[in-house]
Amino acid sequence: MLDEHSTRRQRFSTILLTAGVGLGAVLCYLITIPFLPAIVWSFSLAILFAPLDTWIRRAVRSRGLAAAATLVIVAGVIVAPAITVIGFLLNEAVGSAPRLKAVFDAGNWTRSIDNYPHLAPAIHSAIDRLDIPELIQSSTAWLAGWSGHFVQGSIASLISLLLAFYFLFYLLRDREMATAVTGRALPLTEAEFARLTDRIVNTVFASVYGTAAVAVLQGGLGGVMFWWLDLPAPVFWGVMMGLLGIVPFLGAFVIWAPTALALALAGELQSAIILTVWGTVVVGLVDNVLYPILVGRRLMLHTVPSFVAVAGGVLFFGASGVVLGPIVVAGTQTLLEIWRERAKELA
């Protein structure tokens, strides 16, 4: 009777413990939400720069000094170029709106279209239905006011950046301890935990190195062509093309294709052809050839789950979803594989 009573008491205690753990996990998640972007980026940077930190640690024989030195290098590699690009973006956002309005002026389009009497009725009908003049006016107004919103958001971004570097220092210095604690907390064997860790590390490398390399190349090549054709805000549109290049199924063509069409309608056929060929052959080649080489096997996700992971991650988590989305999907896939293997062993 005592044994049965003890068993019931133990079961009840286990239920309460499970409920407490679940409640604690939810509360911890809610507490972590404000710091999630900083945590994600610090975690990603810690994985990417761990080899460098290990090399410095061997030279200075101090985990703290090595972490601090790595932090300085990361700041020089990432923060300094980012500040430079942001400065260009702010200047272009302020000064390029009038030029954009002149380039895409509806009156210029109308005069150019009238030179093609066979196509003019259809093109005029399409422009009227899409209300392109209003769309252009709204776009230029948004570009003019973008700098103000950016400055407001940059304050929060600066705080998040400082927190990311704060977390990064401790993740680099104490990464062995953090890995050991995480391994003990998860209900996985050493082999299973190593498998999950490898998958997450590969996902971070693929998401950051591969995706960033493709985005930088696409944005850089697109921006250079905009500059060569003397189009407004080449740095701004280059950055936009790079950001769109991050998301699967989208890409730089979302920017350069409408621009080429606008140039053609404005009578600048040579510039429109050059931009189209450059965007299709050169910029498109980067996405179709370089992305599979850099990302391919390391991400180990089909194109559709990859799109859902990146696009859904951005929509749900914000900018940090570019990395966090693929981590969640890849990690869940690995855990499901481990669960399936265990189920087969028990069957």
C-alpha positions in Angstrom: 0.0 0.0 0.0 2.9 2.3 0.9 4.5 1.4 -2.5 1.4 2.3 -4.4 1.0 5.6 -2.4 4.6 6.4 -3.1 4.2 5.7 -6.8 1.2 8.0 -7.0 3.0 10.7 -5.2 6.0 10.4 -7.4 3.8 10.6 -10.5 2.0 13.6 -9.2 5.4 15.2 -8.4 6.6 14.5 -11.9 3.5 16.1 -13.4 4.0 19.2 -11.3 7.7 19.2 -12.2 6.8 18.9 -15.9 4.3 21.7 -15.7 6.8 23.9 -13.8 9.4 23.2 -16.5 6.9 24.1 -19.3 5.9 27.3 -17.5 9.5 28.2 -16.9 10.3 27.6 -20.5 7.5 29.9 -21.7 8.5 32.6 -19.2 12.1 32.3 -20.2 11.1 32.7 -23.9 9.1 35.8 -23.1 12.0 37.3 -21.1 14.4 36.5 -24.0 12.3 38.0 -26.8 13.6 41.6 -26.4 17.2 40.3 -26.6 16.5 37.7 -29.3 18.2 39.6 -32.3 21.3 40.3 -30.2 21.5 36.7 -29.0 21.0 35.3 -32.5 23.7 37.4 -34.1 26.1 36.9 -31.2 25.6 33.1 -31.4 26.2 33.2 -35.2 29.3 35.3 -34.9 30.6 33.1 -32.1 30.3 30.1 -34.4 31.8 31.9 -37.4 34.8 33.4 -35.5 35.4 30.5 -33.1 38.4 29.2 -35.3 40.0 32.7 -35.1 39.4 32.9 -31.4 41.0 29.4 -31.0 44.1 30.5 -32.9 44.4 33.7 -30.9 43.9 31.8 -27.7 46.9 29.6 -28.5 49.1 32.7 -29.0 48.1 34.7 -25.9 47.2 31.7 -23.7 44.3 33.6 -22.2 40.6 33.0 -23.0 39.6 36.5 -21.9 42.3 38.3 -24.0 41.6 36.1 -27.0 37.9 36.8 -26.8 38.5 40.6 -26.5 40.9 40.5 -29.5 38.5 38.6 -31.6 35.8 41.1 -30.6 37.9 43.9 -31.9 38.6 42.1 -35.2 34.9 41.4 -35.6 34.1 45.0 -35.1 36.6 46.0 -37.7 35.4 43.5 -40.2 31.7 44.1 -39.8 30.9 47.3 -38.0 33.2 49.7 -39.9 32.0 48.7 -43.4 28.4 48.8 -42.2 28.8 52.3 -40.9 30.3 53.4 -44.2 27.5 51.9 -46.2 24.9 53.4 -43.9 26.4 56.8 -44.5 26.1 56.4 -48.3 22.5 55.2 -47.9 21.5 58.2 -45.8 23.0 60.6 -48.3 21.4 58.9 -51.3 18.0 58.7 -49.6 18.0 62.4 -49.0 19.4 63.5 -52.4 18.1 61.0 -54.9 14.3 61.4 -54.6 14.2 64.4 -57.0 16.4 62.6 -59.6 14.1 59.5 -59.3 11.1 61.6 -59.9 12.7 63.2 -63.0 13.8 59.8 -64.4 10.4 58.2 -63.9 8.3 61.2 -64.8 5.1 60.1 -66.3 5.2 62.9 -68.9 8.5 61.5 -70.3 6.9 58.1 -70.6 3.9 59.4 -72.4 6.0 61.2 -75.0 8.2 58.1 -75.5 5.2 55.7 -75.8 3.6 57.9 -78.4 6.5 57.2 -80.7 5.2 53.6 -81.0 1.7 54.1 -82.3 1.0 50.3 -82.6 1.9 49.6 -79.0 0.8 52.9 -77.5 -2.9 52.0 -76.7 -2.0 48.8 -74.9 0.8 50.5 -72.9 -1.4 53.5 -72.0 -4.1 51.1 -70.8 -1.7 49.2 -68.6 -0.2 52.4 -67.1 -3.7 53.7 -66.4 -4.8 50.5 -64.7 -1.6 50.2 -62.6 -1.7 53.9 -61.8 2.1 54.0 -62.3 2.4 57.8 -61.8 0.9 57.5 -58.3 3.0 54.4 -57.6 6.2 56.3 -58.6 5.2 59.4 -56.5 4.6 57.2 -53.5 7.9 55.4 -54.0 9.9 58.6 -54.3 8.1 60.0 -51.2 9.0 56.9 -49.3 12.6 57.1 -50.4 12.8 60.8 -49.3 11.4 59.9 -45.8 13.3 56.7 -45.4 16.3 58.4 -43.9 14.3 59.8 -41.0 12.8 56.4 -40.1 16.2 54.9 -40.5 17.8 57.3 -38.0 15.0 56.5 -35.5 15.5 52.7 -35.9 19.3 53.1 -35.8 19.1 53.9 -32.1 17.5 50.5 -31.3 19.9 48.9 -33.7 22.9 50.4 -31.9 21.6 49.1 -28.5 21.1 45.6 -30.1 24.6 45.8 -31.6 26.2 46.6 -28.2 24.3 43.7 -26.6 25.4 41.4 -29.4 29.0 42.2 -28.7 28.5 41.9 -25.0 27.0 38.4 -25.4 29.6 37.5 -28.1 32.5 38.1 -25.6 31.2 35.5 -23.2 30.1 33.1 -25.8 33.7 33.1 -27.2 35.3 33.0 -23.8 33.1 30.3 -22.3 32.0 28.4 -25.3 33.2 25.0 -24.1 31.3 25.4 -20.8 28.2 26.6 -22.7 28.3 23.6 -25.0 28.7 21.2 -22.1 25.8 22.7 -20.1 23.6 22.6 -23.2 24.5 19.0 -23.9 23.6 18.0 -20.3 20.3 19.8 -20.4 19.1 18.1 -23.6 17.7 14.5 -23.5 20.2 13.4 -26.2 23.2 11.1 -26.2 26.7 12.5 -26.9 26.5 11.2 -30.5 23.0 12.7 -31.0 24.0 16.0 -29.5 27.2 16.1 -31.6 25.0 15.5 -34.7 22.6 18.3 -33.8 25.5 20.6 -33.1 27.2 19.9 -36.4 23.9 20.5 -38.3 23.4 23.9 -36.6 27.0 24.9 -37.2 26.7 24.0 -40.9 23.4 25.9 -41.1 24.9 29.0 -39.6 27.9 28.9 -42.0 25.7 28.3 -45.0 23.2 31.0 -44.0 25.7 33.6 -43.1 28.7 33.0 -45.3 26.9 31.6 -48.4 23.9 33.9 -48.3 25.9 37.0 -47.4 28.5 36.3 -50.2 25.7 35.9 -52.8 23.9 39.0 -51.5 27.0 41.2 -51.5 28.0 40.1 -55.0 24.5 40.5 -56.4 24.0 43.9 -54.7 27.5 45.0 -55.7 27.2 44.0 -59.3 23.8 45.5 -59.6 24.8 48.8 -57.9 27.9 49.1 -60.1 25.7 48.8 -63.2 23.3 51.4 -61.8 26.2 53.7 -61.2 27.7 53.1 -64.7 24.3 53.9 -66.3 24.1 57.0 -64.2 20.9 55.9 -62.5 19.9 57.5 -59.2 20.9 56.1 -55.8 23.2 53.2 -57.0 24.3 52.3 -53.5 20.8 52.3 -52.1 19.4 50.1 -54.9 22.5 47.9 -54.7 21.8 47.3 -51.1 18.1 46.6 -51.9 19.2 44.1 -54.5 21.5 42.4 -52.1 18.8 42.1 -49.4 16.3 40.7 -51.9 19.0 38.2 -53.0 18.9 36.7 -49.5 15.4 35.4 -50.0 15.0 32.3 -52.3 12.8 32.8 -55.4 13.3 36.5 -55.1 16.5 38.3 -56.1 18.0 41.4 -57.7 15.6 41.2 -60.7 12.8 42.6 -58.5 14.8 45.9 -58.7 16.6 45.9 -62.1 13.7 44.5 -64.2 11.2 47.3 -63.5 14.1 49.8 -63.9 15.0 48.4 -67.3 11.3 48.6 -68.3 11.2 52.2 -67.2 14.3 53.0 -69.2 12.9 51.4 -72.3 9.6 53.3 -71.9 11.6 56.5 -71.5 13.3 55.9 -74.8 16.7 54.9 -73.4 16.7 51.5 -75.2 20.5 51.0 -75.1 20.6 51.5 -71.3 17.6 49.2 -70.9 19.2 46.4 -73.0 22.6 46.7 -71.1 20.8 46.5 -67.7 18.7 43.6 -68.8 21.7 41.6 -70.2 23.8 42.4 -67.1 21.1 41.5 -64.7 20.2 38.3 -66.5 23.7 37.0 -67.3 26.1 38.4 -64.7 23.9 39.0 -61.6 21.7 36.0 -62.3 24.8 33.7 -62.8 25.9 34.5 -59.2 22.6 33.2 -57.8 22.4 30.1 -60.0 26.1 29.1 -59.9 27.7 30.5 -56.7 24.8 29.9 -54.3 24.7 26.1 -54.8 28.5 26.0 -54.4 28.6 28.0 -51.2 25.3 26.9 -49.6 24.3 23.6 -51.2 25.4 20.6 -49.1 26.0 22.5 -45.9 22.4 23.8 -45.6 21.0 20.4 -46.5 17.5 21.8 -47.2 15.4 21.6 -50.3 14.6 24.9 -52.1 11.1 25.1 -50.8 11.9 24.5 -47.1 14.8 26.9 -47.5 12.4 29.6 -48.8 10.0 29.0 -45.9 12.8 29.0 -43.4 14.3 32.3 -44.6 11.1 34.2 -45.6 9.1 32.9 -42.7 12.0 33.5 -40.3 12.2 37.2 -41.4 8.5 37.7 -41.1 8.3 36.2 -37.6 11.7 37.1 -36.1 12.7 40.2 -38.1 16.2 40.5 -39.6 17.6 37.9 -37.3 15.2 35.4 -38.9 17.6 35.1 -41.9 19.8 33.0 -39.6 17.3 31.9 -36.9 14.7 30.5 -39.4 17.1 28.0 -41.1 18.5 27.1 -37.6 15.0 26.2 -36.4 14.0 24.3 -39.5 17.3 22.4 -39.7 17.4 21.7 -36.0 13.8 20.4 -36.0 14.6 18.2 -39.0 17.6 16.7 -37.2 15.6 16.1 -34.0 12.9 14.4 -36.1 15.5 12.1 -37.7 16.8 11.2 -34.2 13.3 10.5 -32.9 12.6 8.3 -36.0 15.8 6.3 -35.4 14.9 5.8 -31.8 11.4 4.7 -32.7 12.8 2.1 -35.1 15.1 0.7 -32.4 12.1 0.4 -30.0 9.9 -1.3 -32.6 
